[in-house]
Amino acid sequence: MNKTQIIKSLIPRALLSYEKYNILPSLTIAQAILETGWLQYVKGNSILDHGKLLSFTRYKSVITSKDYKDACQNVYNSGYCSDSEYPKKLMAIIEENKLYIYDAPRSKISKKTTSTLSWSLSNISLNHTSRNLKPYS
């Protein structure tokens, strides 16, 4: 798959996670890309598991972030990883691929859209190892 196809494959799951856990789709997609090397290294938790993890109190600042830039910084500040360049890497992926366009207010995501998207998430997952995360460059 090329980068556009990879992003398209992640969008439905990221939107579903947004509806369920209020994690910005741009952040979810950028983390999936960064942590798996554009899906070359797919292991670990599904995108919904990622959303559930970030819904814990520890990551409250991620959920309440006003935009993707704050979310990227807050995911690092909350202890998700130890790479101080992590927020910049995420923001670069988001901006390069215009992923911020998927961060529409949740009210604009219809119930029909999210129910249509709730299929098996086992094909695409995130590689997350708390505090020992070493994102691919």
KEMAR-442233 format. One record per residue (C-alpha): residue number from 1; residue in one letter; x, y, z. Coordinates in Angstrom, 3 decimals. Layout:
<pts>
k NUM	r A	east X	north Y	up Z .
...
</pts>
This chain:
<pts>
k 1	r M	east 0.000	north 0.000	up 0.000 .
k 2	r N	east 1.141	north 3.543	up -0.660 .
k 3	r K	east 0.853	north 6.334	up 1.937 .
k 4	r T	east -2.505	north 7.557	up 0.667 .
k 5	r Q	east -3.964	north 4.050	up 0.847 .
k 6	r I	east -2.570	north 3.573	up 4.352 .
k 7	r I	east -4.160	north 6.815	up 5.538 .
k 8	r K	east -7.472	north 5.880	up 3.898 .
k 9	r S	east -7.379	north 2.516	up 5.656 .
k 10	r L	east -6.865	north 4.209	up 9.033 .
k 11	r I	east -9.516	north 6.932	up 8.711 .
k 12	r P	east -12.614	north 4.836	up 9.525 .
k 13	r R	east -11.045	north 3.350	up 12.645 .
k 14	r A	east -9.703	north 6.739	up 13.761 .
k 15	r L	east -13.158	north 8.295	up 13.356 .
k 16	r L	east -14.724	north 5.487	up 15.332 .
k 17	r S	east -12.157	north 5.999	up 18.099 .
k 18	r Y	east -12.926	north 9.738	up 18.006 .
k 19	r E	east -16.626	north 9.089	up 18.429 .
k 20	r K	east -16.081	north 6.583	up 21.222 .
k 21	r Y	east -13.118	north 8.104	up 23.137 .
k 22	r N	east -12.794	north 11.687	up 21.829 .
k 23	r I	east -9.227	north 11.180	up 20.594 .
k 24	r L	east -8.549	north 13.424	up 17.599 .
k 25	r P	east -8.369	north 11.340	up 14.413 .
k 26	r S	east -5.261	north 13.220	up 13.250 .
k 27	r L	east -3.427	north 12.153	up 16.414 .
k 28	r T	east -4.589	north 8.541	up 16.130 .
k 29	r I	east -3.573	north 8.280	up 12.474 .
k 30	r A	east -0.222	north 10.015	up 13.037 .
k 31	r Q	east 0.596	north 7.726	up 15.972 .
k 32	r A	east -0.298	north 4.635	up 13.943 .
k 33	r I	east 1.965	north 5.827	up 11.134 .
k 34	r L	east 4.845	north 6.849	up 13.381 .
k 35	r E	east 4.756	north 3.803	up 15.615 .
k 36	r T	east 4.456	north 1.265	up 12.824 .
k 37	r G	east 6.683	north 2.851	up 10.173 .
k 38	r W	east 3.761	north 3.368	up 7.781 .
k 39	r L	east 2.282	north 0.008	up 8.822 .
k 40	r Q	east 5.491	north -1.901	up 8.162 .
k 41	r Y	east 5.594	north -3.049	up 11.773 .
k 42	r V	east 2.070	north -3.846	up 12.851 .
k 43	r K	east 1.818	north -5.399	up 16.297 .
k 44	r G	east 0.143	north -4.812	up 19.602 .
k 45	r N	east -3.090	north -3.032	up 20.352 .
k 46	r S	east -5.840	north -2.058	up 17.943 .
k 47	r I	east -6.785	north 1.538	up 17.279 .
k 48	r L	east -9.767	north 1.256	up 19.599 .
k 49	r D	east -7.477	north -0.107	up 22.314 .
k 50	r H	east -5.268	north 2.932	up 21.677 .
k 51	r G	east -8.308	north 5.202	up 22.104 .
k 52	r K	east -9.295	north 3.392	up 25.281 .
k 53	r L	east -5.766	north 3.810	up 26.655 .
k 54	r L	east -5.767	north 7.533	up 25.929 .
k 55	r S	east -9.182	north 7.857	up 27.597 .
k 56	r F	east -7.639	north 7.056	up 30.997 .
k 57	r T	east -7.408	north 9.927	up 33.473 .
k 58	r R	east -3.642	north 10.107	up 32.967 .
k 59	r Y	east -4.254	north 11.342	up 29.403 .
k 60	r K	east -7.149	north 13.718	up 30.156 .
k 61	r S	east -5.197	north 16.629	up 28.663 .
k 62	r V	east -5.050	north 14.736	up 25.345 .
k 63	r I	east -8.838	north 14.402	up 25.209 .
k 64	r T	east -9.403	north 18.031	up 26.180 .
k 65	r S	east -6.812	north 19.402	up 23.749 .
k 66	r K	east -8.134	north 22.258	up 21.626 .
k 67	r D	east -6.328	north 21.065	up 18.478 .
k 68	r Y	east -3.848	north 18.511	up 17.125 .
k 69	r K	east -0.817	north 20.573	up 18.166 .
k 70	r D	east -1.923	north 20.556	up 21.792 .
k 71	r A	east -2.876	north 16.883	up 21.563 .
k 72	r C	east 0.571	north 15.952	up 20.226 .
k 73	r Q	east 2.321	north 17.851	up 23.008 .
k 74	r N	east -0.072	north 16.562	up 25.677 .
k 75	r V	east 0.345	north 12.915	up 24.704 .
k 76	r Y	east 4.085	north 13.358	up 25.386 .
k 77	r N	east 3.546	north 15.470	up 28.544 .
k 78	r S	east 1.252	north 12.774	up 29.931 .
k 79	r G	east 4.039	north 10.194	up 29.796 .
k 80	r Y	east 2.985	north 8.197	up 26.741 .
k 81	r C	east 6.600	north 8.078	up 25.573 .
k 82	r S	east 10.047	north 9.376	up 26.478 .
k 83	r D	east 11.146	north 10.717	up 23.059 .
k 84	r S	east 11.173	north 14.518	up 23.435 .
k 85	r E	east 10.892	north 14.813	up 19.629 .
k 86	r Y	east 7.695	north 12.721	up 19.578 .
k 87	r P	east 5.298	north 15.710	up 19.440 .
k 88	r K	east 7.250	north 17.286	up 16.567 .
k 89	r K	east 7.288	north 13.990	up 14.663 .
k 90	r L	east 3.527	north 13.615	up 15.073 .
k 91	r M	east 2.860	north 17.207	up 14.017 .
k 92	r A	east 5.044	north 16.780	up 10.939 .
k 93	r I	east 3.083	north 13.688	up 9.872 .
k 94	r I	east -0.227	north 15.460	up 10.490 .
k 95	r E	east 0.762	north 18.587	up 8.593 .
k 96	r E	east 2.506	north 16.814	up 5.709 .
k 97	r N	east -0.563	north 14.645	up 5.127 .
k 98	r K	east -3.200	north 17.247	up 6.114 .
k 99	r L	east -4.616	north 14.842	up 8.692 .
k 100	r Y	east -6.111	north 17.766	up 10.638 .
k 101	r I	east -9.016	north 17.773	up 8.156 .
k 102	r Y	east -10.399	north 14.708	up 9.970 .
k 103	r D	east -10.658	north 16.582	up 13.281 .
k 104	r A	east -14.148	north 17.986	up 12.649 .
k 105	r P	east -16.274	north 18.478	up 15.752 .
k 106	r R	east -17.704	north 15.169	up 16.948 .
k 107	r S	east -21.225	north 16.443	up 16.393 .
k 108	r K	east -20.540	north 16.368	up 12.644 .
k 109	r I	east -19.816	north 12.642	up 12.731 .
k 110	r S	east -23.139	north 10.911	up 12.291 .
k 111	r K	east -24.202	north 7.855	up 14.228 .
k 112	r K	east -24.757	north 6.091	up 10.900 .
k 113	r T	east -21.135	north 6.758	up 9.918 .
k 114	r T	east -19.701	north 5.297	up 13.111 .
k 115	r S	east -22.028	north 2.302	up 13.189 .
k 116	r T	east -21.087	north 1.523	up 9.593 .
k 117	r L	east -17.420	north 1.676	up 10.567 .
k 118	r S	east -17.529	north -0.697	up 13.498 .
k 119	r W	east -16.053	north -3.782	up 11.873 .
k 120	r S	east -13.147	north -5.927	up 13.037 .
k 121	r L	east -10.106	north -3.839	up 13.917 .
k 122	r S	east -7.650	north -6.679	up 14.114 .
k 123	r N	east -6.009	north -5.927	up 10.746 .
k 124	r I	east -4.536	north -2.614	up 11.751 .
k 125	r S	east -3.043	north -2.008	up 15.146 .
k 126	r L	east -0.618	north 0.165	up 17.039 .
k 127	r N	east 2.636	north -0.852	up 18.630 .
k 128	r H	east 2.626	north 0.701	up 22.084 .
k 129	r T	east 4.987	north -0.118	up 24.887 .
k 130	r S	east 4.443	north 2.352	up 27.682 .
k 131	r R	east 7.451	north 4.621	up 28.400 .
k 132	r N	east 9.754	north 2.446	up 26.290 .
k 133	r L	east 8.289	north 3.581	up 22.985 .
k 134	r K	east 10.863	north 4.123	up 20.274 .
k 135	r P	east 9.046	north 5.596	up 17.286 .
k 136	r Y	east 10.331	north 4.845	up 13.835 .
k 137	r S	east 11.919	north 7.809	up 12.082 .
</pts>
